[in-house]
Structures are given as structure tokens and as C-alpha cells.
Amino acid sequence: MHDPLILHPANDADACVIWLHGLGADKYDFLPVAEALQGQLPSTRFVLPQAPTQAVTVNGGWAMPSWYDILAMSPSRAINHEQLEASAQMLIGLIEAQRDSGINPARIFLAGFSQGGAVVLHTAFLRWAGPLGGVLALSTYGPTLAGDLSITPDKKNLATCCLHGVQDDVVLPAMGRAAYDWLTERGVQATWQEYPMSHEVIPAEIADIGRWLSTQLSA
């Protein structure tokens, strides 16, 4: 298991964002984003973990950084749930490490892009039992947020920001919207924001994320 990339803030850390990259990327993928956001949040630590390198069936079985194997793309993603659970446990370990370092879990945020966002949604709403500061779900979907599954009452207060590109042809906007709808149907105070982009991150989105994090941290 790779060590995460950790960006320590200029001031003593009193908050943390754990940010998971997407399929085929690495822990340096969101480093420029984290550095830009940390400029606005001088007391927030950023933790950027690295997915293990493993075979991805839909990409011809090539090994690449992935949080879980994708077995088929349609009609909806078929995934390796065992690997997803392993990634969720890794994320829980990072949350616990930040908690044990002195960060109040209510000021720990989980962020994830694409496949990383799927791990974040699964962990935050179905696996992590304690408090969190909030969830940022970027261009992602909820492969395990389906059917009659329920969430614990405290999760309804978990601030959740879902952001998606209207031209995304990798994770279709409808997939992201389905996860958002599943959460709101269970009382989660989630927000949905669309951008004129494909499967990517743009400056306007990062600016919105910075404002959202600042608002949550000052509440």
C-alpha cells in the first residue's frame, strides 16, 4: 500500500480533507487543486491517498491505479465489491489516523473524483459510523447506493455536495443524479451543481468547492 501524499497547512491543522483520485490517476492528480484550496484554508490538512495498481477488466485487463475493478459498463457498472470494501477500509483507516492526530472527525471531509467518489459515498453513508464534516462527490456515482438500503439518522445531517459535468460521457450525469436522488430521498441535505464540462474539473468548480468548504468550516 502506497503512503498518502499529505499537505500540511501553514497553521496548526484543525480540519482535514481526504481526497481520492479517479481511475488510472494517482495521488498527485489533485495536488494542484489541494494546494489552491489550502491557500484559502490555511488550517486545513489535505491527505491524497494512492489507489493500488490492479487489473481493470473493462480496460482490457490492464493493471492501473484503481480503487476497484469494473467488470462491465452497462446497463450499469458491474464492480468488484470486495475491492470496493478494501478501499473503504483504507479510507476509514485514514479517517481514524486524522482523528487520532487530534482532528475532530466533524471537521474531516471526504472528497472523491469519479471512482474515488464512489468509494467516498459508500464509505461515508454505509460504512463509517462516526461523524464527518461533509462529502464532496465530483463527477461520480453511487454503485452501492441503490434499492432499499437505509442510512442511520445521523447521516441526514451530513453536508454533501454533488458536482457533475453536463457533457460527461464517462460517468453520465444521470448516474450522478441517481446517487444524489437516493440520498435526498433519505433526507440527506445534499446539493447538486452542474457545470459546462466533460469528465474533468474546471476552475469554476474548484472555486465553488473552496466556498463550500469555507462555509462548512465556519459553521
Secondary structure, 3 states (H helix, E strand, C coil): CCCCEEECCCCCCCEEEEEECCCCCCCCCCHHHHHHHHHHCCCEEEEECCCCEEEEHHHCCEEEECCCCEEECCCCCEECHHHHHHHHHHHHHHHHHHHHCCCCHHHEEEEEECHHHHHHHHHHHHHCCCCCCEEEEECCCCCCCCCCCCCCHHHHHCCEEEEEECCCCCCCHHHHHHHHHHHHHCCCCEEEEEECCCCCCCHHHHHHHHHHHHHHHHC
